[in-house]
């Protein structure tokens, strides 16, 4: 079993849950496998990839029982996508909320390779009553997605991550990859897809990963992170380069604004090409004239018009906190 990398902060040892140091999130553009955040609900299951099978059944015309080599023999699809835990930022809710004490590093981006879910569904053939896909894992976890939602996104059944076989901590031999959605739907250690006329009634569908109104956690909310300078850093007066990342499940990032000290919001430069399913780098160069403590805030806006709020709405399970980040540094 892989051990956590030096750039991971362990939030729980059993089952293992780790977040990434913000300064190491995207160096290079994607997060290396040994640095990718880890979210487990149960111990990692031991799976013999040679004997493993993916079962597709339920309201289909032709049930499937697929070995990994069969999946790898199908047309491969590659996609760069960001995954974020729905509880990322839980520690900032007030009053405090029980659960994994995520700060801001329960997010990472990788290049994924696998088979399009649509190809598997086409091979099985959906019956006219089919409405939902229930994904089940070797560790007992299950989560569902409506067929309409699955068709609206390039969902993958991924067996590679950043050009390597999927690590055990991240779902080997196969995981679901649902771009733009919080990672709870990207079920790891996938063994079964049941096609049904009803959504899952499992614990993690109806009692957890839901908001106050009972609606399931779904698309990632717009968010930006300052990755440099880090919280508590000491920097020199003069020109200061502020860098970070931004992403959203609702659409590409179109703008990131920063407020430095008591100054007005200033627009940062977006780097690289607009990304639909992966985070966007941004940068702002500003000038610091006097020594002392200074606070930096970042605020992202996506193509749908969604903008980060100053404060996210409190909810009893601590999901979806995409409030504006503040980083305090000292200048000398």
C-alpha positions in Angstrom: 0.0 0.0 0.0 1.3 3.5 -0.9 2.3 5.6 2.1 1.4 9.4 2.2 3.9 11.7 0.6 5.8 14.3 2.5 3.5 17.1 1.1 0.4 15.5 2.5 -1.1 16.5 5.9 -2.7 13.5 7.7 -6.1 14.5 9.1 -7.1 10.9 10.1 -4.8 7.9 10.1 -7.5 5.1 10.0 -9.0 5.2 7.5 -6.4 7.4 5.9 -7.4 10.9 5.0 -4.9 13.5 3.9 -4.9 17.0 2.4 -2.2 18.8 0.4 0.0 21.6 1.5 -1.3 24.5 -0.6 2.1 25.6 -1.9 2.5 22.1 -3.4 -0.9 21.6 -5.0 0.1 22.3 -8.6 3.8 22.0 -9.1 3.7 21.2 -12.0 0.1 21.9 -13.4 -1.3 18.6 -12.2 -0.9 17.1 -8.7 1.6 14.2 -8.7 0.0 10.9 -7.5 2.0 10.8 -4.3 0.8 14.3 -3.5 -2.9 13.9 -4.5 -5.3 14.4 -1.5 -6.7 11.2 0.0 -10.3 10.7 1.1 -11.4 7.3 2.5 -14.5 6.3 4.4 -13.3 2.7 5.1 -9.9 0.9 4.9 -8.6 0.4 1.3 -9.9 -2.9 0.0 -7.4 -5.5 -1.2 -8.2 -6.4 -4.8 -6.6 -8.8 -7.2 -6.8 -6.9 -10.5 -6.5 -10.2 -12.5 -9.6 -11.6 -10.9 -11.5 -8.3 -10.6 -14.6 -7.8 -12.7 -17.0 -4.9 -13.4 -20.6 -6.0 -13.4 -23.2 -3.8 -15.2 -26.7 -5.0 -14.6 -30.3 -4.0 -13.8 -32.5 -2.3 -16.4 -30.2 -3.1 -19.4 -30.7 -5.3 -22.4 -27.4 -7.1 -22.1 -25.7 -7.4 -18.6 -22.0 -7.1 -18.8 -19.2 -8.7 -16.8 -15.9 -7.0 -17.8 -12.3 -7.7 -16.9 -9.8 -4.9 -16.7 -8.0 -6.1 -19.8 -11.3 -5.8 -21.7 -11.8 -2.3 -20.6 -8.2 -1.4 -21.6 -9.0 -2.9 -25.0 -11.7 -0.3 -25.6 -11.2 3.2 -27.0 -9.3 5.2 -24.4 -10.2 8.7 -23.4 -7.9 11.1 -21.5 -9.1 14.1 -19.5 -7.5 16.6 -17.1 -9.9 17.1 -14.2 -10.0 18.6 -10.7 -11.4 16.6 -7.8 -12.5 18.3 -4.5 -13.9 16.8 -1.4 -17.3 18.4 -0.6 -16.1 19.0 3.0 -13.1 21.0 1.9 -13.0 24.1 4.1 -15.2 22.5 6.8 -12.9 23.8 9.6 -14.0 27.4 8.8 -17.7 26.9 9.6 -18.9 28.5 12.8 -20.2 26.9 15.0 -17.8 24.0 14.4 -19.0 20.9 12.6 -18.0 17.3 13.2 -16.3 15.4 10.4 -13.0 15.4 8.8 -11.3 18.7 9.8 -10.4 19.7 6.2 -8.7 23.1 5.9 -8.3 24.0 2.1 -6.1 21.2 0.7 -8.7 18.5 0.0 -8.5 19.2 -3.7 -6.2 18.0 -6.5 -5.9 17.8 -10.3 -4.7 14.9 -12.4 -4.7 13.6 -15.9 -7.0 10.7 -16.1 -7.3 7.9 -18.7 -10.0 5.3 -19.1 -13.1 4.3 -20.9 -16.1 6.6 -21.5 -19.0 5.6 -19.4 -21.3 6.2 -22.4 -19.5 3.4 -24.3 -20.3 0.9 -21.5 -23.9 2.0 -21.3 -24.3 1.8 -25.1 -22.9 -1.8 -25.0 -25.3 -2.8 -22.2 -28.3 -1.0 -23.9 -30.5 0.9 -21.5 -34.2 -0.1 -21.1 -36.8 2.6 -21.5 -37.4 2.7 -17.7 -33.8 3.3 -16.8 -33.3 6.6 -15.0 -30.3 6.3 -12.6 -26.9 4.7 -12.3 -25.9 3.3 -8.9 -22.1 3.0 -8.5 -20.9 0.4 -6.0 -17.4 0.0 -4.5 -15.5 -2.9 -3.2 -15.4 -1.1 0.2 -19.2 -1.0 0.5 -19.6 2.6 -0.6 -22.3 3.5 -3.1 -23.5 6.7 -4.8 -25.9 7.3 -7.7 -26.1 9.7 -10.6 -29.0 10.2 -12.9 -28.5 9.1 -16.5 -29.3 12.6 -17.7 -26.6 14.0 -15.4 -24.1 11.3 -16.6 -24.9 12.1 -20.3 -24.2 15.8 -19.6 -20.6 15.2 -18.5 -17.7 13.2 -20.0 -17.8 10.6 -17.2 -14.9 8.2 -17.3 -14.2 4.8 -15.8 -10.6 5.6 -15.1 -7.7 3.0 -14.8 -4.8 5.4 -15.1 -3.8 8.6 -13.3 -1.0 10.9 -14.5 0.2 8.3 -16.9 0.5 5.5 -14.3 -1.8 2.8 -13.2 -4.3 4.0 -10.7 -2.8 3.9 -7.2 -4.5 1.8 -4.6 -5.4 4.8 -2.5 -7.2 6.3 -5.5 -9.3 3.4 -6.5 -7.2 0.7 -8.3 -8.1 -1.0 -10.5 -11.0 1.2 -11.6 -12.8 4.3 -10.4 -15.5 6.6 -11.7 -14.4 10.1 -12.7 -17.3 12.6 -12.8 -15.8 15.9 -14.0 -17.1 19.1 -12.4 -18.8 17.3 -9.5 -17.6 17.0 -5.9 -15.5 13.9 -5.7 -18.0 11.8 -3.6 -19.6 10.8 -6.9 -16.3 9.6 -8.4 -16.6 6.3 -6.6 -13.3 4.4 -6.1 -12.7 0.6 -6.4 -15.7 0.3 -8.7 -17.1 -3.2 -8.9 -20.7 -2.7 -10.0 -23.0 -0.3 -11.9 -26.7 -1.0 -11.4 -29.0 0.7 -13.9 -32.3 1.5 -12.1 -35.5 3.5 -12.2 -34.7 4.8 -8.7 -31.6 6.6 -7.2 -29.6 4.9 -4.5 -31.1 4.8 -1.0 -27.7 4.1 0.6 -26.4 5.9 3.6 -24.0 8.1 1.7 -26.8 9.2 -0.7 -29.6 10.1 1.7 -28.0 10.7 5.1 -24.6 12.1 4.2 -23.4 14.3 1.3 -26.6 16.2 1.4 -27.4 19.9 2.1 -29.9 21.1 4.6 -32.8 20.8 2.2 -31.9 17.2 1.5 -30.5 17.9 -1.9 -27.5 15.7 -2.7 -24.1 17.3 -3.0 -23.4 17.7 -6.7 -21.5 20.3 -8.8 -18.4 21.9 -7.3 -19.0 25.5 -6.2 -16.7 28.2 -7.6 -13.5 28.7 -5.6 -10.1 30.2 -5.7 -7.0 29.5 -3.5 -3.9 31.5 -2.8 -1.0 29.1 -2.9 1.9 31.7 -2.8 2.6 33.3 -0.4 1.4 30.9 2.3 -0.4 31.8 5.4 2.0 33.3 8.0 4.9 33.8 5.5 7.3 36.7 5.8 7.8 38.6 2.5 9.9 41.7 1.5 8.4 45.1 0.8 8.4 46.0 -2.9 7.0 44.0 -5.7 5.0 40.9 -4.5 3.8 38.2 -6.8 0.7 36.5 -5.6 -0.3 33.2 -7.2 -3.0 30.7 -6.9 -5.6 28.4 -8.5 -9.3 28.7 -9.3 -12.0 26.2 -10.5 -15.7 25.7 -10.7 -18.1 22.9 -11.7 -20.5 25.4 -13.3 -18.1 26.6 -16.0 -14.6 27.8 -16.8 -13.1 30.5 -14.6 -13.4 33.9 -16.3 -12.0 36.2 -13.6 -10.1 36.2 -10.3 -9.9 39.4 -8.2 -7.6 40.1 -5.3 -7.8 42.6 -2.4 -4.5 43.3 -0.8 -4.7 45.0 2.6 -7.3 47.8 2.6 -7.0 48.2 -1.2 -9.8 47.7 -3.7 -10.3 44.5 -5.7 -7.8 44.1 -8.6 -8.1 41.7 -11.4 -5.5 39.0 -11.6 -4.0 37.5 -14.8 -5.3 34.1 -15.8 -2.6 31.8 -17.0 -2.9 29.2 -19.8 -6.0 28.2 -21.7 -9.4 28.3 -20.2 -10.1 24.9 -18.6 -13.6 23.3 -18.4 -12.9 20.5 -15.9 -9.5 21.4 -14.4 -8.3 24.4 -12.3 -6.9 27.6 -13.8 -3.7 29.2 -12.6 -3.7 32.9 -11.9 -1.2 35.6 -10.9 -1.1 39.2 -9.6 1.9 41.4 -9.1 1.4 44.1 -6.6 3.6 46.5 -4.6 3.9 46.6 -0.8 5.3 49.9 0.5 5.4 49.4 4.2 6.4 46.6 6.6 3.8 45.0 8.9 1.0 42.5 8.7 -1.1 42.4 5.5 -4.1 40.4 4.6 -4.8 39.1 1.0 -8.1 37.9 -0.2 -9.0 36.1 -3.5 -12.4 35.8 -5.2 -13.2 33.8 -8.4 -16.0 34.1 -10.9 -17.0 31.5 -13.5 -18.6 31.7 -16.9 -22.1 31.1 -15.4 -21.8 34.3 -13.3 -21.2 32.4 -10.0 -18.9 34.3 -7.6 -17.4 33.3 -4.3 -19.3 34.7 -1.3 -17.7 36.4 1.7 -19.3 33.7 3.9 -20.8 30.3 2.9 -24.1 29.2 4.3 -23.7 27.0 7.4 -25.0 23.5 7.1 -24.9 20.7 9.7 -22.6 18.4 7.7 -20.2 21.1 6.6 -20.3 20.8 2.8 -19.8 23.3 0.0 -17.8 26.0 1.9 -16.5 28.1 -1.0 -16.2 31.4 0.9 -13.4 33.9 0.1 -10.0 32.8 1.4 -7.9 35.2 3.5 -4.2 34.8 3.8 -2.2 36.9 6.4 1.5 37.6 5.7 4.1 39.8 7.3 6.2 42.2 5.3 9.6 43.4 6.3 
